Each structure stands twice: as structure tokens, then as C-alpha cells.
Amino acid sequence: MRQAELTRIFLAKLAGTPVFDPNADRVGKIRDAVASVRQDNLAPRILGFIVEVPQRRKIFIPITRVTSIEDGGVFITGSLNIRRYQRRHSELLLLETLLDHSTRLLETGELVTIEDIGIERNSSSDWYASYIHILKKAGAFRRGIGTTVKWSDIEIESAKHTINISVVEEDINLLPAQEVAAALHELDVEKQTEIARTMNDEKLADVLEEMDDADRVALVSQLEGELVADVLSEMAPDDAADVLREVGTEKAESLLNLMEEHEAQDVRRLMEYEDFSAGGMMTTDPVILSTDSTVADALAAVRKKDLAPASAAQVFVCRAPLETPTGRLVGVVHMQRLLREPPALSLGIVAERETNAISPDTSLNDVVKHLANYNLIAAPVVDENERLLGAVTVDDVLDHLLPANWRSSEREG
């Protein structure tokens, strides 16, 4: 039985709370709340929550999709949009921007520290950041006095929504990849190259995935081949293939030769297909298990923290070998089925034989129709011998449906 729904919540306490979908499956955890900045120091209206899903991907869930907020979790309705959250100019990340920051009480000018932000639902079911819990300064060796005041009682400076990356003093590897990519867009390629060399391979891989195509090609062309090869190795093979398609055949081949052979092999295979085909969009490392594996094995496999939500939604059951291209694809087991079956049951018994597989030459439009017709989060891609080559997920399709310059268009908007 669920606990009573809350109507006033303090965000610092809510952070880390699990988020559950309509099937009561845990999809992630709350990291922050997004609010709309209002004039005249009025309490900001809550637009939604930032939720961290597997692979530490942060997505946005609108407050209109939240059906209940309780001590034990946040419950949502509808399907997840797994596109990474990118902050807009008028939006405020409440915890990131305000928590532990100093400000002043408007009436007395007294200096205080923000310890928490309270959000409250009004009679129209809209949520507002109506309260601020503050800590007043005290003398030496004494803790200050904590109290809760209205949002309008304190001085809130306009939030800074961009970073000046050329003079930023903190570790760039700790900044969100979307913000770094947006900041790099404003710099010339020489400065971009200088800053890129200060990032670790994993961060630079994330930033490249967030950059516009033109910016990415220009930056990759300036960086040392060994560095780019190491960064490509940090990417999923399909993302690495997308980058290499953009830089030209000669440059791509030289970078592939610098990569580890086993990592380059998957990328080469993907580059044989057209970019806007199932083969060109697919991931080559979906969750694959044998017919002898059990339901418990499958649940353990999809529980891995680095697995994307779309990839964790189903398990592909194949004959050996179990690395793509596999032996014959036997069937598919969806997450909901796994949760309903005994842990010791073998996947050969549980798997659905109707796989709804597609060929690697299937066009983007046909992939979209296929996913929509069968209500799929991912579709297996097989060759003429029914060997599994990979899987096309909804996030792969979204990346290809959006126009090439959608990131810069959003920034200009």
C-alpha cells in the first residue's frame, strides 16, 4: 500500500529518491528540479525533474507526467523520453544553482545560507518553489539558526545559464557535457582544441556526442590521431561510427588503424552500412544470452548500471557465439516477462519466438514505422541466416530523426 502523497517537499531530501514507471519498475532517481524563472521575485513554477537513468544519463520528466510524490518514491505515467536534458535560457536548476549558496534576507540584509528549497502544490495542482530553508549566521563555534522563509523574502540573483569555459576554474571533467559542448560552440577551433586536450577520454567522448556535426568534424581534424582513437574507444560503436563517417574516408581509416583491433572491428562493420539504415544506426552490443541461461541470469544482465534504458528493456536469446554476429536468434524476452517468471526458468522456454526482426538494409522511415507498429523500444537486426547483428533502439532512431543542426537551433531559439 502506498504512503500518503506529499503536497510540500524539500528538494535536498527528495534528491536520490527512486522514480517508478506505471508498471512499478524503477527507471532512475531524482537529481534536481527544473523551474521557470519569473519576474518580481515571484516563486518559480516547477516544470519537471531531472532524473538520472542508467549510464548516468540525465533526462527531463515534465511535472505533468508525475502522478504521485511519496516518501518511498516518485511515480510517473507515460513512456520515457531518453533524450539528454539540455537547459534552456529561462530555466533554473534549483539544487545546482541555489543549494549551499549565500544570499541575504531582503528585509534586514542579514547574510544567510540556503540549505534547502521547498516546493508546494497549489489548489490548481501546479507546483511552485515557494519556500527556502536558510541557515542564519552565528558566532564562532556555534551553529547558526535554521528557519524556513518564503521565496519572496530572500534575494535571488538571476541564474547564470552558460559557462565561460575559456576561464572556468573548476575541473572541466565535472561539468555537464551539454554545457561544455554549448560553450565550445562559441569559441574558435584553436581554443576548442586547447580545451579539449584538458579533458579525460570519457568526458571528451561525451562532449563530442553533444556537439554539432560541423563543430565535431573541425575539432576531430585538429586533435592528435592517438587522442581521437582513445576517445572513439570510449564511445559506443554506433556513436564512434557516426563520428568517423563525418571526417572522411582517409581520416577515418587512419583513426581505425590506431584503435585496438577488437574495438575497431565493430566500428568497421557498422560503417559498411548506410548511415540512415538499420545497420548504420544499430548498437552491436545489446543484451545477449543463451537458451540455457535463466531468468535470474537475465535480470542480473539488465541490472548493469552502464546499460542504457532502451537496451535494458529486452534480452535477445541466441545460439552460440553470443557476440555479434551471433548464432541464430532464437527469441526475445522483455523485461516485464522476466519479472513475472520464476528465477530458475530457462530463457529457451520463456523467449518469444516472434522476434519482429529487421534486416540491416531497412531504411530509417521503415524502422520508425516498424517500432511504432509493434510498440517496440528496440528491434533486433539480423542477417539472411537469422544471426543477430545488433539492435536498433528508440534513442538511435531519435538521433537520426532530428536535423543535423538541432543543437545550435535550440541554442539560438
N, C-alpha and C positions, 0 to 999 in steps of 0.2 A: 504493500500500500504506500502510495506517495505521501510525502510530508506536505504540510500546508505551503501553498505558493507564497513567495515573498513579494511585498509591494515596495519596500525600501531596502536597498542593498548597498553595501560598501565595496567598491571595486577591488581594493587591495586584498580583501578577504575572498572575493569571488575568483580572482586570478588562480588558475590551476584547476578550477572546477571542471569535471568532465562534461562533455557535450554528447547527447544521445539523439539518434535519429528516430523516426516514427516506429521503427522495429525494435527500439531499445538497444540498438548496437552503438557502442561508443565510437565516435568518429574523431574526437580530438579533445582539446582542453582550452578554456578561456585564457587569453593572454592580455587583452585590453578591450576598451570600449571606444567606438568612434562616435564623435559628437559633431554637430553642426554649430559653427561659431555664430553667435547672434550679437546684435548691436546693443549699446546702452547697458552693458554688463548683465544682460539677462542670462538666466541659466541655459546652457547649451542643450539642445534636443538630441537625444541618443538616436543614432542612425542604425547601429548594429554593433556586433562584437568581432574582434579579431580572434580567430580560432586557429590554434596550431594543430595541424594534422600530421600524419607520418611523413618522414623526411624533413621534419622541421619546416614544412611549408606553411605559411600563414595566409589564410583565406578570410574573406569577409562574409559574415552571415547577417542579413538585414534583421533588424529588430522585429519586423513584421512576420518573420518566419519563426520567431521564438514563441512557443506555446506556453511554456512554464519555466520559471526560475525558482529552484528549491535548494535547500541546504545540500541535498545529495547530487544535484546536477542541473544542467540547463537542457531543456528538451526543445527540439526543433521539428518543423514539418517541411515536407518537400525534399527535392533532390539537392545535393551539394553542388555548388559551383566551385570547382577546384582551381580556378584561376587565381594566381597570387594577388593579394591585396596591394593596391597602389594608391597611396594617399592623394587626395585632391586638395586644391588650394584652400577651400573653405572648411576642411575637415580638421578635427583636433583629436589626437590620440591622448586620452585623458591621463592614463597612468604614465605613459612615456614622457609626456610633456610636463606634468604637474607634480607627480609624486616626489616627495622629499625636497621640493624646491622652496625657497624662501619667498615670502611676499609680505604685504602689510595690510592691517585692518584699516579700512577706509575712514572710519570714524575717529580713531585715535592715532593712526600712523604707526602703531606698535608692530614690530617685526615678529613674524610667526613663520612656522614651517608647516607645509602641507603634509599630513600623514595619511589621508585617505580622501576619496571622493564618493559621496553618497548619491545614488541615483534613485529616483522615486517615480512611480507611475501615477498619473493623474486620473481624473474621472473619465477622460476620453481615451484611456488606455495608452497614452503616449508617455514615454519615459524622458525625464529631464535630470541633468546633473544639478540638483537643487541644493545640495549640502556639501560643505567642505569640513573635514575634521582636521583641526590645526593643533599645533603644539606651541604654546607661548613660551618665550624665553624666560629662563630663571637664572638665579645667581650661580656662582661656582659650586661644583659638587652637588648640585640639586637638579633634578629633572624638572622640566617645565610643566605647566598645567595644560592638559588636553581638554579641548572642548569642540563642540560642533556648531558651526555658524552657517548662515545662508550664503549661497554663491555670491549674491549681490553685496555681501558685507566685506569682501576682500578685494584686493587689487589684482586683477589678472591681466598680464601683458599679452599683447597679440602673439599668438604662437608663430614660431618660425617653421615654415613648411619646407624649406630647402636647406641644403648644407653647402657651405663654401668649401668644397673638397680640396681646393688648392692650398688652403691654410688650416684645414682641420687638424686639431692637435691630438685627438684621440685615435686609437688604433682603428685604421680603416677596415680591418678584417671583422670588426664588431658591428659595423654599420649595415643596415639592410641593403641587400643587393639592388633593389629597385631604386633606392635613393642614390646610391653610388652611380648607377647607370644614368639616371636623370642628370646628375651633376656633371658627369663626364661629357654628356651631350653638349654642354655649354662651353667646353674647352677645345682648344685646337689639338690636333692629333699628337703633336710633340709632348704637350702637357699630359694628355691621356696616357701616352706610353710611359712617361716618367712615373705617374701614379700607379699604373698597372703593375709595374715591376716591384712595387712595395707590398702587393697583396700575396697571400699564400695561394697555392694552386686551387684549392677548393673554393675560396672566395672569388677568384678571378673567373673560374668556371661558371659560378652563379651569376656574376655580373655580365659575362658575355651572353648568357641566355636571355638577359633582360634588355640588352642593347638593341637599337635599331639595326637593320641589316647593313646599311651603309657605314654606320659607326663601327660595327663589329669587323667588317672587312678591312677598313682603314687601320684599325688597331692591330689586328692579327698580322697584317702586312708589315707593321713596324716592329713587332716583337721578335725576339730571337726564336729560331725554329725549335730548339730544345725546350724552351719555356712553353711554347704553344703546345708542343706534343705532350708535355706533362699535364697541362691544363685539359687538353682533349681527353686524356686518360681518366680524368676525374668526372667527366660528363657521362651521361647515359649514351650508349652507342648511337641512338637515333638523333640525339641533340648534336653529338660530335659530327655525324654525317651531314646534318644541316649546315653547320659552320663550314665544313670542307667543300660543300657544293658551291658556296658563295665565293671562295677565294680563288677559283680557277683550277684547272686540271693539273698544271705543273706544280703549283704551290701545294695543292692537296696531296699529290704523290710524294713530294719531299717530306711533308709532315707525317704521312703514314709510315714512311720508312724510318722515321725517328721514334715512332711509338713501339711499345712492346708488341711482339708478333701476335700474341693471343688477343690483345686488346684491339689491334688494328684489323684483325681478321673479321670481326663482327661489323666494324665500320665499313670495310671494303664491300662486304656482302650487301649492306644496306644501300650503298652508293650505286650498285648495279641497277637499282630500280628508279623509276621516275619519282621526283620529289613528291608530287601530288597523287601518289598511288598508295595502296595499302602497304606494299613492300617498302616504299620510301618513308612512310610515317610510322611504321610499327616499331615496338620495342622488342629486342631479341632476347630479353631475359624475364619473361613472365614467370609466375609460379608454376613449376612443372614437377609432378610426382608420378611414381609408377603405380600400376594397378595393385601391387602388393602393399603399398603404403596405406596407413589407416587414417581415419577421420582425425584422430589426435595428432598425427604427423602433419596433416594439412592445416589444422588450427595453429600449430606451432610455426609453420612456414609463413602463414599470412600475418602472424603477430610481429614479425620483424619490424623494428622501428624505422628502418630506412626504406621500407616499401611504400610506394605511392598508393593512395586510397583506391584508385581505379584498378591497379594491378592486384591489390589485395582482395578484390571483390569475388574472385573466382580462381579455381585451381584447374590446370589442364592436366589430364591424366593420359600418359603416353607410354608406348613401349620404349625400351632402351634403344639408343642412348637418350639420356634425359637432358642433354644440352642441345639447343637449336643448331642445325636442323635435327630434330629428334627422330625416333622411330614413329610408327603410325600413331596418330592421335586417336585415342580410344573414346574419350568423352570429356565432359566439363562438369565440375562440381562448384556450385555457387555457395557463397558464404552462409546464406540462410539455411541451405540444406545441411551444411556442416554442423550448424548449431542444433539441428533437430535430430541428428543421428547419434547412435552410441559411439563413444570414442574408439572402440576396438574394431569397428566395422571397416572392411577394406574398401578402398576407393573404386576398385573394379566393380563392386556391387552398387555403390552409391552413384557413380558417374552417369550423367545424362548422355545418351548416345547421340542425340541430335545436337551437334556442336555449333550449328549456324556459322560454319567456317566460310572464309572467302579466300580468293586467290590473291597473290601479291600484285597482280596487274589491275586489280579493281580500282576504279577511279575514285577520287575524293567524293564526288557527288553521290556515287553509288554506295560508298562506305557510310556516308551520312544517312542515306535512306535505309540502309541495312540496319544500322544501330537503332534508328527510330522505329522501323517496322517491328523489330523483335525486342524492343525495350532493353537494349544491351548497354552495359557500361564498357565492355570490351568484346572484341570479336577475334577468334583465332585466325591466323593466316597460314594456309597450308599449300604445299606444292601438289603436283599431279599425282604423287604417290601417298597423299594424305599425311605427309610428315609435317610436324609443326615447325614453322619458320619464325614465328613471333606472334604478337598480338597488337591490334590497334585499339587504343583506349580513347575515351571521350576527350581527354586533355590533349592527346596527339591531334585529334581532329580539330579542336578549337584553335590550336596553334596555327593550323593551316587555313582555317576559315577566315581568321582575322586578316585585314590588309597588312601589307609589309610594313607600313609606316604608322601602325595604330598607336604605338607608344608615343611618338612625337606628336601625333594628332591629339592625344589625350592631354599632353602637357600644354599644347597651345590652347586647347579648349579651357 
